[in-house]
Amino acid sequence: MKTMTCKQLGGACDIKFSAETFEELAEKSKLHGMEMFQKQDPDHLEAMQKVMALMQQPQAMQAWFDTKKQEFDALADD
C-alpha cells in the first residue's frame, strides 16, 4: 500500500489517498476531484483547469501521467 496526497497528484489539498496500484490511487483522486467540482472548490477548480489543459495535448498528458506513476512506484510501502 502506498500513499500520495491530492497535491502530489496535481490537486489542491493535502488529503491522502492510499492504494496498492497507481491506477487505483488515480481513481480515488478522480472521485475526490469530482466531489470538489460539485462543491465548486476554487482551489481544486484551478488545479482541474491545469489538468484539462494538459488533456488537450495527449503527449503532454501521457508524460504527466507517466511521471506521477513513476513517483508512486518510487514510494516505499506504508
Secondary structure, 3 states (H helix, E strand, C coil): CEEEECHHHCCCCCCEEEECCHHHHHHHHHHHHHHHHHCCCHHHHHHHHHHHHHHCCHHHHHHHHHHHHHHHHHCCCC
